Amino acid sequence: MKVLKSENEEYKRLEEEHKKLEEVLDEMLKKRYLTADEEIEKKKIQKQKLHCKDRMAQITREHNHK
């Protein structure tokens, strides 16, 4: 994984974005209640995180098949 991080800029960017989204989501989930707009934002962030994770997995698979 470390080799992939250092060799693949897209993977590195996706990993950083995933981490930032996780931090934002963690802060949101600390609230007792979320407004309707916050719930929509939470779902949007969760989808973005999943997209990052899926793309990272795809890059990893492609790297391992080389």
C-alpha positions, 0 to 999 in steps of 0.5 A: 500500500505504501508503494501505491501511495508514493507512486500513484497521485490519484490514489494519494489524493483520494486517500486524503479526500476520504480522510477529510470527509471522514473527519467532517462526518465524525463532526456531524455525528457528534451532534445530537440531532441533524437538521433536514439539510444536515441529513442531506449533507451527511448522505452526500458526504457518505456517497463521496466517501464511498466513491473514493473508497471504491476508486481506491479499491479499483486502483489497488486491483489494477496495481496488483494485476500488473 
